[in-house]
Amino acid sequence: MQITTIVARYHDAMLRKSADALADLYAEDAVHEFPFTTPGLPPRFEGREKIRAGYKAMWGASPARVEEIRNVVTYETTDSEVVVVEHETTGVVDTTGGRFRVPGLLVLRVRDDRIVHCRDYMDAAGVAQARTA
C-alpha cells in the first residue's frame, strides 16, 4: 500500500469518525502520540487496540463533526519509513452550530504497510474551540 493510500484512509477515518478504520491502519504494537498536550486528551496510546478504544471514546464524546480535510501536503524525508503530512481540518460543532478550523501535522512512520508510530501535532487552541464553538 502506498503512503498516499494510507494518508487518504487516515483522513477518511477522521471524516467518518471511524475509530475502527483508523486503528486498522496501525501495526499491533504501534504508538500514537500527541506531543502538544490538550486538556482532556491523553499524551499517547500504545498498541492498536488502545488506539481504537481511545479514538472511540474521544470521537464518541465529541460533538465536533469534521466536514473537510483540506490543504493536504505530504513531505517525504530522508528516512524511507517516515512521511510528514500537513493538513487543515474544518467542521461544525453539532450542539452549537459553531464552526472550527484546526491545522495539524502528522509525522508517520510506516513499515510493512502499517503505521508503527504517529506523532500527531494539533493546534491545541483549535481543538478547544472545536469542543466549545
C-alpha positions, 0 to 999 in steps of 0.5 A: 500500500502506498503512503498516499493510500494510507494518508487518504484512509487516515483522513477518511477515518477522521471524516467518518469518525471511524475509530475502527478504520483508523486503528486498522491502519496501525501495526499491533504494537504501534504508538500514537502520540500527541506531543502538544498536550490538550486538556482532556486528551491523553499524551499517547496510546500504545498498541492498536487496540488502545488506539481504537478504544481511545479514538472511540471514546474521544470521537464518541464524546465529541460533538465536533463533526469534521466536514473537510480535510483540506490543504493536504501536503505530504513531505517525504524525508530522508528516512524511507519509513517516515512521511510528514503530512500537513493538513487543515481540518474544518467542521461544525460543532453539532450542539452549537452550530459553531464552526472550527478550523484546526491545522495539524501535522502528522509525522508517520512512520510506516513499515510493512504497510502499517503505521508503527508510530504517529506523532500527531501535532494539533493546534491545541487552541483549535481543538478547544474551540472545536469542543466549545464553538 
